[in-house]
Amino acid sequence: MIVNRRAPSSAGKAVLVALVLALLPAVAACDSGAETADASASDFEHTLVPDRLLNVNAIEFAYNATQWSVPAGLEFTVTFNNLGTIPHEWAVLKQGVQLDAGSGFKEEMVLFEIEALTEGQSIVQRFEIKDPGIYQVICPLPGHLDAGMTSTLTVAE
Ligand SMILES: [Cu+2]
């Protein structure tokens, strides 16, 4: 596994800046009472849809939920916060993959993942899953699944 500690941080800042920039025109438009029929309006609505916003916290050795749920075929936003004292990841495994032990993990099992965040880091990333079903989420770092870092992502029709 490639662990790049710098990339998540800079990517997260870029996304946050993009979100802030997307929100600014909508806020300004509200103040002036103008129409908000531009592209940024849909981004603004997206941020207000609760089931498309996942707030994921990681500590040693667990996530803050045993299950998350998102709609199929729609982009959702994951805010991943490492509240622990060592690096953690958030990896959604491909449908049908169910790991009980970290020793069975292979990188090709990953549908997508948020790579290692160091302690105290946060990142915002957007994903979309087309196929409804149950997906296992793990922290692939050595020993972390075995210690309990596994949850479920339900993708509902
Ligand atoms: Cu971990």
Boltz pocket constraint, residues with backbone or C-beta under 6 A from the ligand:
constraints:
  - pocket:
      binder: B
      contacts: [[A, 58], [A, 59], [A, 87], [A, 88], [A, 89], [A, 139], [A, 140], [A, 141], [A, 144], [A, 149]]
      max_distance: 6.0
